[in-house]
Amino acid sequence: MNEREISRRAMLKGSAALAALVALGFPLEALEVEAAAGEEIVPWLDQPPPFPGSPDQVATQLVWEELGAQLTWNEKFFTVQHNGHWLVIREPDWRLAVGGLVQQPLVFTLAELRARPRQEVTFTLECSGNHGFPFFTGGIGTAHWAGTPLAPLLREAGPLPQGMEVVFWGADAGPAKVGDQTVTEQFARSMSLADALDPNILLCYEMNGAPLHPAHGFPVRLIAPGWYGVANVKWLTRIELLNTRYEGRFMGRDYVTQRTVQQDGQTSTRFTSVGRARLKSAPARVVRGARYRVEGVAWGAPIGRVEVRIDGGSWLPASIVDEDQGGGFVWRRWSLDWGQPTSGEHTVTSRAFDTSGRVQPAPDDPVIANKLTYWESNGQITRRVRIL
């Protein structure tokens, strides 16, 4: 099946998917992106430049000016591929194996997973490289995911006492440099057994009421609410329990954040593997009607409040639009009444606070300023806009 045929079938399923979302309790407005009647979206001046790499790497990014809803349309949801094109896997050929240090290895077809208890979660998924470069600022989206919970399946397999790490293997593979050798390495990510038993983690087969598109991991992907995108393995084929930490390319060599730290009067570099999402917010768009308002979102933790600063002035409280769905897994939209700003160019900055009082770091905060890599860039974001 080619990409055009897959896209055509996805379009035909669109009406059914929308009906399913409405049945789940999401209003039609949950997927609208246009401004209200009589209003106009003012575009940002600092639009991201074209992505410099292969278009196969990042095929889609969120357009912030289109963010007028909580959920992101499937065809507008960002995609990242590490080994070229996304995979097209035929359902009859696919199996999910559960093995390693378990009492009872298991194998499932997609139909067998679908027959297991169904669970749903709404989750904002962000690439850990989002906002790490000027050309990659839309690696984020929110969807309603459905599948079967992972934890009961792991318990059925029966982890052995020495099992401590759960590795999730995707079907995609590519070349990797290890020392002086180039090897073929299958994509994999891992987490501790304790983390993998989180009841919110899903073996996901549906996105916004429709079967997963191949670009998003058909037949099954991992959905790990609260973790960066790289941990949400697509095209899942194998789950393996180990008695040691897993340190493959996307755990120990790539997706590793480096920061300079002061230790005993000496400067050193600390290396940490990308894992859980971090507190963050972003101005999404400026809307012009009878008055101007700034709209945006905050995510990465249970959100307590959001503040906005215009042109480097005092921080102003924004209004939270969406109710908290619990768990801090879903971005919360916010809005600031800007009134009638003066003509000319302005800057808009936002910062989020979680419910425990932690604040999204400023660019000069050491956690951001001392970072040597672009992963986990959750510093405060400033956008530029011109008011006529």
N, C-alpha and C positions, 0 to 999 in steps of 0.2 A: 504494500500500500504506500503510495507516495504522499508527500506533504500536502499537495493540493487536495487530494481526496480526503485526508484527515481533517483539513481545515473546513472542507465542505460539510463533512459529517458533523463537525463541531457546531457549525452554524445551524444545521437542522435541529440539533439538540438544544439550541438556545432557549426556545420558547418553553420546552419542558423543564429545563433547569430553572428558569425564572419562576415558573409556576410552583416548582418544588420549594424554592426559597420563600415564596409568599406563604406556602403551606406551613413552613417551619416558623413563621411568625415575623419574617422580615418584610417591612413595607416596601412598596415599589420605590419609594424615595431612597431606600438604602443603596441603590445602585445608580441613582441619577448623578450626573456630573455637570449639567448646565447651570448657569446662574438663573435666578428667579426672573420672572417677567419684569421688564423695566430696569434690570440691572446688567452690568457689564463687568467682565473680568479684565483687570488691568495687568498686562503681562510684565513679568520681571525683566529688568534690564540685563541681569547677569545670567543669561541662558547658558546651559552647559555646552561646551564645544563638542564636536562629533567624537564618538568613541574611536580611539586610534588603532585598536587591535582588530582582530578578525570579527566580522559581524556574527559569526557563529558563537563567539564567546559570550557576548551579551546581546541577545536578540531584541529585547524589549526593556524599556525603563518607564517608570511612572512619570507622567507629565504632571507636575505639581499643580499647575493652574486648573487641571481637570478634577482635582480632589474636592468634590462636593458631597461625598457620601462616606459611609463607614466601610462598605465592601468595595472591592476592586473587581471589575469585570475580568473573567478568565483570560480573554484575549489581550487585555491591557496589563496583566500581571507580569512582573519582571521575570526573566529567565536568565540563568547563568549556566553555561556548560564548561566543564574543565577539560574535556577531551574531544572538542569539535562538535559535530551535530548532536542534537538530542537523539535518543534511541527509539526505534520502532520495534516493539516486542509483540509478537503474536500471543494472544492469551493461551491457545492450546499448547504452546511450547514453554510456557512459564511455570515455574514452581518456586516456592519459598521454603528453604530448608532451615531448620533450627537444630544446631548441633554443638559440638565442642564438649565442654565439661558439663554434660547434662546426663541424667539417668535415662531419659527416653528421647532420642532424636525424633524430630517431627518433620513432616513435609506437607505442604498445603498447596492446593490449586486456588485460583481466584474465587471460584464458586464456593469452595470450602471456607475461605475467609469471610466471604459475604454471608454465609450461613451462621457464622458466629455472632454473638451479641454485638449490636451496632452502638456506636458512641459518636457524638458530634462535638466539635469545639470550634469556636471562632478565634482566630489567631492572626496577629500581625507578624508576618515573616519578613525579616530584613537581612540582606547580605551584610556580612561583617566588613566588607570593603566599601559599603555605601558612604558617600561623602569623603572617602579617602583621597580621591582625585577630583579635580574640577569637572571632568567629563563623566563621572559616575556618581550621580546624585539621586537617581530614581530606583535604586535597588531595594524596593520595599513595596508591600501590598498587604491587604487584609482579605482573607477569604473564610468561608464557612466550610470546614473540612469534616469528612465523615469516614469512618472505618471501624475497625475492631480494636479494642484496647490491647496493648502489648503485654501488660503485666500478667493477666491470667494465662496467656500463652506460655510465657516464661515459666510460670509456676507449674504448668502441666508438664513441661519438659523436665522439670526437676533439677535445678542447679546443684551441682556437687559442691561439697564444702569448700574446696579450694578455688572454685570459680569466683572471680572478682571483677572481670571486665567483659562488657558485651560489645562485640564488634558488629557493625552493620555494613554489609558489603553490597555495593551497587553493581549493576551489570557493565557499566562503562569502564574502560581501561585506556591507558595511554602511556607514552614513554615518560620515564622519570630518571633523573640523573642521581646515581648513588656512588659517590666517590668518583672513580675514573670510568665507571661503567654506566651504560644506559640500559635500563631494564623496563619491561612492561609491567605496570602496576595497576591493579584493579582499585577503583575508588572505594574507600572505606573510611568510616569514622567510628569512634567508640565513646562509651561513657561507662561509669562504674555500674555494677549491678544494682546498687541502691538507687542510682539515678534512673536506670532503665525501668525500675519497678514503679516509677511515678504513674499514678492512675490516669493522668491526662495524656500520656504518650499514645499515639495511634499508629496502627498499620493502616494507612489511609488509601482509599480507592475512589473517593469522590471529592470534588471541589466545587463549591457553590451550586450543589444540587446536580452536577453532571459528572460522568466518569472522568477520571484524570485524562487530560490530553497527554500524548507522549512527551511534549516539552516540559510537562510538570511531573513526569515520573510514572506514567502508566506501565504496568498494571497497578503497582503498589509502591508507595513511598512512605518513609517515616515522617511523621509530624510530631515534633517535640516542642510543645509550647514553652516559651521562655528561653529558647536557645536560638543562636544565630542560624542563618539559613544553611550553612555548610553542614550542620549537624542533622539536617532534615533530609536524609539520604534518599535520592531518587532511584527508580528502577531497581528496587530492593530485590535481592535474590537469596541472600543468606544471612543468618544471624548466628553468631558464634560466641560461645562463652570461653574466655581464657583465664589462666591463672597468673597473668602478668599484664602490665599496662601495654596498650598497643601504640606504637609510635611510627605509623606509616607516613607517607608524604603529607597528607592533609591533616595530620595531627602534630608531628614532631619536626617537620622540615618546612612545610608551607602552612599558611594560616597560623603563624606564630607571631605574636606581638612582642616587639623589643622596646624596652624603655631603659634609659639611663637612671641609675639610682645611686644615692649616697649611702655608703656603708662603711662604718668605722673610719670616717674621714677620707675614704677612697671612692672614686667614681667607677662604677661597674655597670654592666648591661644585664638586665633581667629578661629572660625569655619565658613567655607564658602562652600556652595553646589557647586559641580562640574557643570560647565555650558559650556561656550564657549571655543573653542580650543585655545591653546597658541602657540606663535611663537617658532619654533623648526627646527632643522636640524639634519641629521645623515650621517656619511660616510657609503656608502652602500657596496662598493667593491673596490679592487685594481685590475687593469687589466694590464697584461704584454704583450707587443707587441715589436715593435722596441724600444719603450720607455715605461715607466710605467706611469700610470695615476690613480688618485683617483676619483671615481665617488660617488655621493650622491644625496640627495634630501633635500629640505627645504619647510616648509609648516606652516599652522596655522595663516597666515596673508599675505597680499600682500608683496611679497618678493622684497626687494631693491637690496641686494647683499649678497654674502656668502664668508666667509674667512676660510682658512684651515691652521692648524698649524701642523708641523711635529716635533716630538720629543721635544715638548715644546719650539720651536724656534719662530721666528717672524711669524705674521699672513700674509698669502699670499692670494691674490685675486683669487677666482675661477671664471670660466666662466659659465654663466647660459645657459643651453642647450635649455630649452623649453620656448616658448613665454608665456607671462602672459595672461591667459584666462579671467581675470577680476574677481574681488570679493575676490581674495585670497583664493579660495576654493580648489584649486588643487596644489599638490606639484609641485615644479619646480626642475628639475634635474640640477645638476651642475657637473663640471669636473675640475680637476687640473692636469696640466702636471707636473709629478714628475721627468721626465728625467730618469737618471740612478742612483738610490739610492745605497748607500753602502750595502754590505751584512750584515745580522744580523737582530735583532729585532728592530722594529720601532713603534712609536705611531702616530696615526692620529686623530686629533680633528677638528671639524667644529663648526662654529657659523654663525647664520643667522641674518640679519638686515632686518627689514621691511621698507616700503617706507617712514615712518615717522622718521626713525633713531633709533628706539628701537632695542636692541640687545638681542639675546638669552642669558639667564643668565649663568654665570660660576657656577661650583659646590659650590664655597664659597660665592656666592651672597646670601644675607639674604633670598630672596624669595625662594631659594632652601635649603640653609643650615639650616634655621629655620623651615623647614617643618617637621611635625611629622608623616605624613601619606604618602603613596606612590602615591596617585592620583596626576595628573597634573605635572608629572616629566618631565619638558621641559628643564632641564639643558643641558649644552654642553656635547656631547658624545665623548668619546675617545675609539678608537679601536686599537688592537695590531696586527701587521702583521710581518712575517719573510720573508725577501728577501734573496734568495740564491745566 
